Amino acid sequence: MSAVNETLIRDVVAEVLGRLGNNGATTTTKTSLAPSNPAPKSESCGCGTKKATSAPALRGKFGVFATAEEACGAAQEAFLQLKQGGIAARRKIEEIVKALAEKNAEQWGKIEFEETKIGRLDHKIAKLGLIKLVPGVDWLRPDARSGDNGITLEEYTPFGVVGAITPSTHSIPTLSGNIVNICAAGNSVVFNAHPSAARCAAVAVRAYNEAIYRETGIENVVCIIEKPTLDSFNALCKNEFTRLLLVTGGPMVVKAAMQTGKRAICAGPGNPPVFVDDTCCPTRAAKAIISGAAFDNNLLCIGEKQVFVLDQVADKLMQKMSENGAVKLNPSQLEKLTQAAFTITPGQGGGCAQAHTNKDFIGKDPSVLAQAAGINLPSGTQLLFGETDAMHPFVQEEQMMPMLPIVRVKSVEEGIERSLQSEHNYKHTAVIHSHDVENITAMARALDTTLFVKNGPSPAGLGLGGEGYLSFSIATPTGEGITNPRTFTRVRRCVMVDNLRIY
């Protein structure tokens, strides 16, 4: 038995025994959400092992720890307390996170923007204001069956400690949404944030924990490793208390998580294509494409990354884009920007050359890209676009810039085929603008993506202008889809044979 395990067991036993001896007041753990002093620890659990004194070091940190071992130990202790707190404690945590995210949206948005230096400040703030749309405790409803042989109840129960990896593109929003989902399901969580967005994430974690502790007495239900590294990621994955992993990030971190031997829910990369046919409304399509691709300078994994458009409507679409806040680059300007935005390496063994995105351009404003292209932009420009071929780096790479390549196609079949190739089988997101049900159906079947948006901007797929719920973690490689509280639960069945069926 590890030192942390032994200590946690002694803590729980001592607390329970202490309450049993307090005039029989055994129900306060379930009903009271007020802070309480830590239970005294006994010198021995009776098994003959050496005493452990790690628990005091886990307190007073409000979720921010130096090592994965400390964070996981604290999260395990908090998970046990959350179990005692019941649904009321989970609901209170959900309320606190949603309220604080909205209250601190401007302050935290500025902190994240200043640290990461990518995206748009107004959209950083807006994303935090949307956490209230993330589903919580009410999403979990048991399933029951009744028949001649009795009744069966299936409930959605927690795993324990969830280890979570968050990206630099949406650090606090992803973290906040994950907390709502994970804690609503009854789990605690330890975050290993992207190093480029670790400071802002720690600020939010500390604030959440301080408020949760004041209201519930649970101190470390949300934990974070203060200075995350690859070593801390590995330690988090291997820790005995980590029962489940949630990874939101690029291909390499997803691959690493899936090789840990533990169950991993992976929200991986995307390269969402848009197909526009000749039955659409060009004005509506142009506005929707700009809205989705320009949001936070195209950092969203669901954001429109390339457009395939039927030749007969291409000029009209681009005209409407120019009329609604986008600026078209001519071929020479596009070539200058391409040379600056990508590094092209020769193919190995006679293979194709490989483009690598210049990180200095990811999530930058259109004016930064325009400077590299050699043009000045009018005020209010939301997006750049230009005509390319289907194999251009801006088409093939998930470039996360406010620059949209437009590719002409001759037929619906070619448009769907090109969309499928450029999506790279991520099965993440695709968009179509069409009023032809057969074309819509054909693309939906061909691309088989987790999100498929018809006649709207990509964020509509997450309930922002469309029906549905919000999450910043979309598990495409592992198949869970748009995450919600049920994603982080175990299904447990309880059966009563022959009785309790009342008719």
C-alpha positions in Angstrom: 0.0 0.0 0.0 1.4 3.4 -1.0 2.0 6.2 1.6 -0.7 8.3 0.0 -3.2 5.4 -0.1 -2.6 4.6 3.5 -3.0 8.2 4.6 -6.2 8.7 2.7 -7.7 5.5 4.2 -6.8 6.6 7.7 -8.3 10.0 7.1 -11.6 8.7 5.9 -11.8 6.1 8.7 -11.0 8.7 11.3 -13.5 11.1 10.0 -16.3 8.6 9.8 -15.6 7.2 13.3 -15.4 10.8 14.6 -18.9 11.6 13.2 -20.4 8.3 14.4 -19.3 9.2 17.9 -20.7 12.7 17.7 -24.2 12.1 19.2 -25.0 9.9 16.2 -24.9 12.8 13.7 -24.1 10.6 10.7 -26.0 12.6 8.1 -24.1 15.9 8.1 -21.6 14.7 5.5 -24.4 14.2 3.0 -26.3 17.4 3.6 -23.9 20.0 4.8 -21.8 22.0 2.3 -20.0 24.2 4.8 -16.2 24.0 5.2 -15.0 21.7 8.0 -11.6 21.1 9.6 -9.6 18.2 8.4 -10.1 14.9 10.3 -7.4 14.0 12.7 -5.1 11.2 11.6 -4.3 8.1 13.7 -0.8 7.0 14.1 -1.5 3.5 12.6 -4.1 1.9 10.5 -3.5 -1.4 12.2 -1.8 -3.1 9.3 1.7 -2.7 10.7 3.0 -0.3 8.0 4.8 2.9 8.7 2.7 6.0 9.2 2.3 8.5 6.4 2.0 12.2 6.9 1.4 13.5 3.3 -2.1 14.7 3.7 -1.2 18.0 5.5 1.1 19.0 2.6 -1.9 18.6 0.3 -3.9 21.3 2.1 -3.7 25.1 1.7 -2.6 24.8 -2.0 -6.1 25.3 -3.5 -5.4 23.0 -6.3 -2.0 24.3 -7.5 0.8 21.7 -7.0 4.4 21.3 -8.0 4.2 17.7 -8.9 1.8 15.2 -10.4 2.1 13.0 -7.4 1.0 15.7 -5.0 -1.8 16.8 -7.3 -3.2 13.3 -7.8 -3.0 12.6 -4.1 -5.0 15.7 -3.3 -7.5 15.0 -6.1 -8.1 11.5 -4.7 -8.8 12.9 -1.3 -11.1 15.4 -2.8 -12.9 12.7 -4.8 -13.6 10.8 -1.6 -15.0 14.0 0.0 -17.1 14.6 -3.1 -18.6 11.2 -2.8 -19.8 12.1 0.7 -21.1 15.4 -0.5 -23.4 13.8 -3.0 -25.4 15.4 -5.8 -25.7 18.7 -3.8 -21.9 19.2 -3.7 -21.6 18.4 -7.5 -24.4 20.9 -8.3 -22.8 23.6 -6.1 -19.4 23.1 -8.0 -21.2 23.4 -11.3 -22.8 26.6 -10.2 -19.6 28.1 -8.9 -17.6 27.3 -12.0 -20.2 28.8 -14.4 -20.7 31.9 -12.2 -17.0 32.6 -11.8 -16.2 32.0 -15.5 -18.8 34.6 -16.5 -17.9 37.0 -13.7 -14.1 36.9 -14.5 -14.4 36.6 -18.2 -12.9 39.9 -19.0 -10.0 39.6 -16.5 -9.2 36.0 -17.3 -9.6 36.6 -21.0 -6.9 39.3 -20.8 -4.6 37.1 -18.7 -4.8 34.3 -21.2 -4.4 36.6 -24.2 -1.4 38.2 -22.7 0.2 34.9 -21.9 -0.5 33.0 -25.2 -0.5 36.0 -27.6 -2.8 34.3 -30.0 -6.4 34.7 -31.0 -8.6 37.8 -30.3 -9.2 39.3 -26.9 -12.9 39.9 -27.5 -13.4 36.3 -28.4 -11.3 35.0 -25.4 -13.7 36.9 -23.2 -16.8 35.7 -25.1 -15.7 32.0 -24.8 -15.6 32.3 -21.0 -19.1 33.8 -21.0 -20.3 30.7 -22.8 -19.4 28.2 -20.0 -22.9 28.5 -18.7 -24.1 26.5 -21.7 -22.0 23.4 -20.8 -24.3 20.6 -19.5 -23.9 19.6 -15.8 -25.5 17.5 -13.2 -29.0 17.4 -14.8 -27.5 15.7 -17.8 -27.2 12.5 -15.8 -30.4 10.5 -15.5 -30.6 6.9 -14.6 -32.2 4.3 -16.9 -34.7 1.9 -15.3 -36.5 -1.2 -16.6 -39.4 -3.0 -15.1 -40.8 -6.5 -16.0 -42.1 -9.8 -14.8 -38.8 -10.7 -13.2 -38.4 -7.5 -11.2 -36.6 -4.2 -11.8 -33.2 -3.1 -13.1 -31.6 0.3 -12.5 -28.6 1.5 -14.4 -26.8 4.6 -13.1 -23.9 6.7 -14.3 -21.2 6.7 -11.7 -17.8 8.4 -11.4 -14.4 6.9 -12.2 -12.4 8.8 -9.6 -9.5 11.1 -10.6 -9.5 12.2 -14.2 -6.2 13.4 -15.7 -6.8 16.1 -18.3 -4.6 17.8 -20.9 -5.6 21.2 -22.2 -4.4 23.2 -25.2 -2.9 26.6 -25.5 -5.6 27.7 -28.0 -8.5 27.7 -25.4 -6.8 27.2 -22.1 -9.3 28.5 -19.5 -12.5 27.8 -21.5 -11.5 24.2 -22.1 -10.4 23.8 -18.5 -13.7 25.3 -17.2 -15.9 23.3 -19.4 -14.1 20.1 -18.5 -14.5 20.9 -14.8 -18.3 21.2 -15.2 -18.5 17.9 -17.1 -16.1 16.0 -15.0 -17.3 17.1 -11.5 -20.9 16.9 -12.5 -20.2 13.2 -13.0 -18.8 13.0 -9.5 -15.1 12.9 -10.4 -12.1 15.1 -9.4 -9.6 16.2 -12.0 -5.9 17.0 -12.4 -4.8 19.2 -15.3 -1.5 19.3 -17.1 -2.0 22.4 -19.1 -0.1 23.4 -22.2 3.1 25.0 -21.1 2.3 28.1 -23.2 -1.0 28.6 -21.2 -0.1 27.2 -17.8 -0.1 30.5 -15.8 -3.6 31.6 -16.8 -4.9 28.0 -16.1 -3.4 28.0 -12.6 -5.1 31.4 -11.9 -8.5 29.9 -12.7 -7.9 26.7 -10.8 -6.9 28.5 -7.7 -10.0 30.8 -7.9 -12.3 27.9 -8.5 -10.9 25.9 -5.6 -11.1 28.8 -3.1 -14.7 29.3 -3.9 -15.5 25.6 -3.9 -13.8 25.2 -0.5 -15.8 28.1 1.0 -19.1 26.6 -0.2 -18.4 22.8 0.2 -15.4 22.3 2.4 -13.8 20.3 -0.5 -10.4 21.9 -1.2 -8.7 20.2 -4.2 -11.5 18.8 -6.4 -9.7 20.6 -9.3 -5.9 20.4 -9.4 -3.2 21.5 -11.7 0.5 21.0 -12.1 2.0 24.5 -11.8 4.8 24.1 -14.3 3.7 21.3 -16.7 6.3 19.3 -18.7 6.4 16.1 -20.6 7.6 14.4 -17.5 4.7 15.7 -15.5 2.3 14.5 -18.3 3.9 11.0 -18.0 3.7 11.0 -14.2 0.0 12.1 -14.3 -0.8 9.3 -16.8 1.0 6.6 -14.7 -0.2 7.7 -11.3 -2.2 5.0 -9.5 -5.0 7.4 -8.7 -5.6 8.5 -12.3 -8.4 6.3 -13.6 -9.3 8.1 -16.8 -7.6 10.5 -19.2 -9.0 13.4 -21.2 -6.7 14.9 -23.8 -7.5 18.0 -25.9 -4.7 18.7 -28.2 -2.7 17.8 -31.4 -1.8 14.4 -32.9 1.3 13.8 -30.8 -0.2 14.3 -27.4 -3.3 12.2 -28.5 -1.0 9.4 -29.6 1.0 9.5 -26.3 -2.2 9.3 -24.3 -3.6 6.4 -26.2 -0.3 4.5 -25.5 -0.5 4.8 -21.7 -2.5 1.7 -21.2 -5.3 3.6 -19.5 -8.6 4.5 -21.0 -8.2 7.9 -22.8 -10.9 10.2 -24.2 -9.1 12.1 -26.9 -10.2 15.3 -28.5 -7.8 15.4 -31.4 -7.1 17.7 -34.4 -9.3 18.6 -37.3 -9.1 20.3 -40.7 -12.7 21.1 -41.4 -13.7 21.5 -45.1 -16.6 23.6 -46.4 -18.4 22.6 -49.6 -20.6 25.2 -51.3 -22.9 24.2 -54.2 -25.0 26.2 -56.6 -28.3 25.8 -54.7 -27.1 27.8 -51.7 -27.7 31.4 -50.8 -24.3 33.0 -51.5 -24.8 35.9 -49.1 -25.8 33.6 -46.2 -23.0 31.2 -47.0 -20.4 34.0 -47.2 -21.5 35.5 -43.8 -21.5 32.1 -42.2 -18.1 31.1 -43.5 -16.6 34.4 -42.3 -18.2 34.1 -38.9 -16.9 30.7 -38.3 -13.4 31.0 -39.8 -12.7 34.4 -38.2 -13.7 33.5 -34.7 -10.7 33.8 -32.4 -8.6 34.1 -35.6 -9.5 30.5 -36.6 -8.1 28.8 -33.5 -11.2 26.6 -33.0 -10.7 23.0 -34.1 -14.2 23.1 -35.7 -13.5 26.3 -37.6 -13.7 26.4 -41.4 -10.2 25.8 -42.7 -10.8 25.5 -46.5 -13.6 26.0 -49.0 -14.5 24.0 -52.1 -17.1 25.7 -54.2 -18.8 24.9 -57.5 -17.2 26.9 -60.3 -20.5 28.5 -61.4 -21.1 30.1 -58.0 -17.5 30.7 -56.9 -17.3 34.3 -58.2 -20.6 35.2 -56.5 -19.5 33.6 -53.2 -16.2 35.5 -53.2 -17.9 38.8 -54.1 -20.2 38.3 -51.1 -17.3 37.5 -48.8 -15.6 40.8 -49.9 -18.8 42.7 -49.1 -18.9 41.2 -45.6 -15.6 41.9 -44.0 -13.2 39.6 -45.8 -10.3 40.7 -48.1 -9.1 38.7 -51.1 -5.4 38.2 -51.8 -4.2 38.2 -55.4 -1.8 35.4 -56.5 1.4 37.2 -55.7 0.2 38.3 -52.3 -0.9 34.8 -51.5 2.5 33.5 -52.6 4.3 35.9 -50.3 2.1 34.9 -47.3 2.5 31.2 -48.1 6.3 31.6 -48.1 6.1 33.3 -44.7 3.5 31.1 -43.1 4.9 27.7 -44.0 8.3 26.0 -44.1 8.5 23.5 -46.9 10.8 20.5 -46.4 11.8 18.2 -49.2 10.2 14.8 -49.3 12.2 11.8 -48.0 13.0 9.0 -50.4 11.4 10.7 -53.3 8.2 11.5 -51.4 6.1 14.6 -51.5 7.4 17.8 -49.9 6.0 18.5 -46.5 4.7 21.9 -45.3 5.1 22.9 -41.6 3.1 25.8 -40.2 5.1 28.8 -38.9 4.0 29.1 -35.3 4.5 32.9 -35.4 1.4 33.2 -37.6 -0.9 30.9 -35.7 -3.9 32.7 -34.3 -2.5 36.1 -35.3 -4.7 39.0 -36.5 -5.4 39.4 -40.3 -3.2 42.5 -40.2 -0.2 40.4 -39.3 -0.8 38.1 -42.2 -1.5 41.0 -44.5 1.8 42.6 -43.6 3.6 39.4 -44.7 1.5 39.4 -47.9 2.5 43.0 -48.6 -0.8 44.7 -48.3 -2.6 47.1 -46.0 -6.1 46.2 -44.8 -9.1 48.4 -44.3 -10.3 48.6 -40.7 -12.8 45.9 -39.7 -11.2 43.2 -41.8 -12.2 39.8 -40.2 -10.6 37.4 -42.6 -8.3 37.0 -45.6 -9.0 34.6 -48.5 -7.5 33.7 -51.8 -7.9 31.1 -54.6 -5.6 28.1 -54.4 -5.4 24.6 -55.8 -6.6 21.6 -53.8 -3.1 20.6 -52.6 -2.0 24.0 -51.4 -0.5 24.1 -47.8 -3.4 26.4 -46.7 -5.7 23.6 -47.7 -3.8 20.6 -46.5 -2.6 21.9 -43.1 -4.6 22.7 -40.0 -3.1 26.2 -40.2 -5.3 28.0 -37.6 -5.0 31.4 -39.2 -7.6 33.9 -40.4 -6.8 33.0 -44.0 -9.2 30.8 -46.0 -8.2 29.1 -49.3 -10.9 28.9 -51.9 -10.8 26.0 -54.4 -13.0 25.8 -57.5 -14.5 22.4 -58.4 -16.4 21.2 -61.4 -19.0 19.0 -59.8 -20.7 18.0 -56.6 -18.8 14.7 -56.6 -15.5 16.5 -57.0 -16.3 18.9 -54.2 -17.2 16.0 -51.8 -14.1 14.1 -52.9 -11.8 17.0 -52.3 -13.4 17.7 -49.0 -12.9 14.2 -47.9 -9.2 14.2 -48.9 -8.4 17.5 -47.2 -10.1 16.4 -43.9 -7.4 13.6 -43.6 -9.8 11.1 -42.0 -9.8 13.0 -38.7 -13.6 12.6 -38.7 -13.9 15.9 -36.8 -16.0 18.6 -38.5 -17.4 19.4 -42.0 -19.7 22.1 -43.3 -21.9 22.3 -46.4 -24.0 25.2 -47.8 -26.7 23.7 -50.0 -30.4 23.5 -50.3 -30.2 20.1 -52.1 -31.0 17.4 -49.6 -29.3 14.7 -51.8 -26.1 16.7 -51.9 -26.2 17.2 -48.1 -26.9 13.5 -47.5 -24.1 12.5 -49.9 -21.5 14.6 -48.1 -22.6 13.6 -44.7 -22.2 9.9 -45.6 -18.9 10.4 -47.3 -17.1 12.4 -44.7 -18.6 10.6 -41.6 -17.5 13.5 -39.3 -18.5 13.9 -35.7 -19.9 17.4 -36.4 -21.7 18.1 -39.7 -23.1 21.6 -40.1 -25.6 22.5 -42.8 -26.1 26.1 -43.9 -24.6 27.8 -40.9 -21.2 28.7 -39.3 -19.2 25.9 -37.7 -19.9 27.1 -34.0 -23.6 26.2 -34.6 -22.5 22.6 -34.3 -21.8 23.3 -30.6 -25.1 25.0 -29.8 -23.9 28.6 -30.7 -26.6 29.5 -33.2 -27.7 25.9 -33.6 -29.5 23.5 -31.3 -27.4 21.4 -28.9 -25.0 21.8 -26.0 -21.5 23.2 -25.7 -18.1 21.6 -25.1 -14.6 22.6 -26.0 -13.5 18.9 -26.1 -14.7 16.9 -29.1 -13.5 13.4 -28.8 -13.1 12.3 -32.4 -10.2 9.7 -32.4 -11.8 7.7 -29.6 -15.4 8.2 -30.7 -17.1 9.7 -27.6 -18.0 12.8 -29.7 -18.9 16.1 -28.0 -18.1 15.5 -24.4 -20.7 15.8 -21.6 -21.0 14.6 -18.0 -22.0 11.1 -19.1 -18.7 10.8 -21.0 -16.9 10.7 -17.7 -19.0 8.0 -16.0 -19.1 4.2 -15.5 -22.4 2.5 -16.1 -23.4 0.4 -13.1 -26.4 -2.0 -13.0 -28.4 -2.8 -9.9 -31.0 -5.6 -10.2 -33.9 -6.6 -7.9 -35.2 -10.0 -8.8 -39.0 -10.7 -8.6 -39.8 -7.8 -6.3 -40.5 -4.0 -6.3 -42.5 -4.2 -9.6 -45.7 -2.7 -8.3 -48.2 -3.6 -10.9 
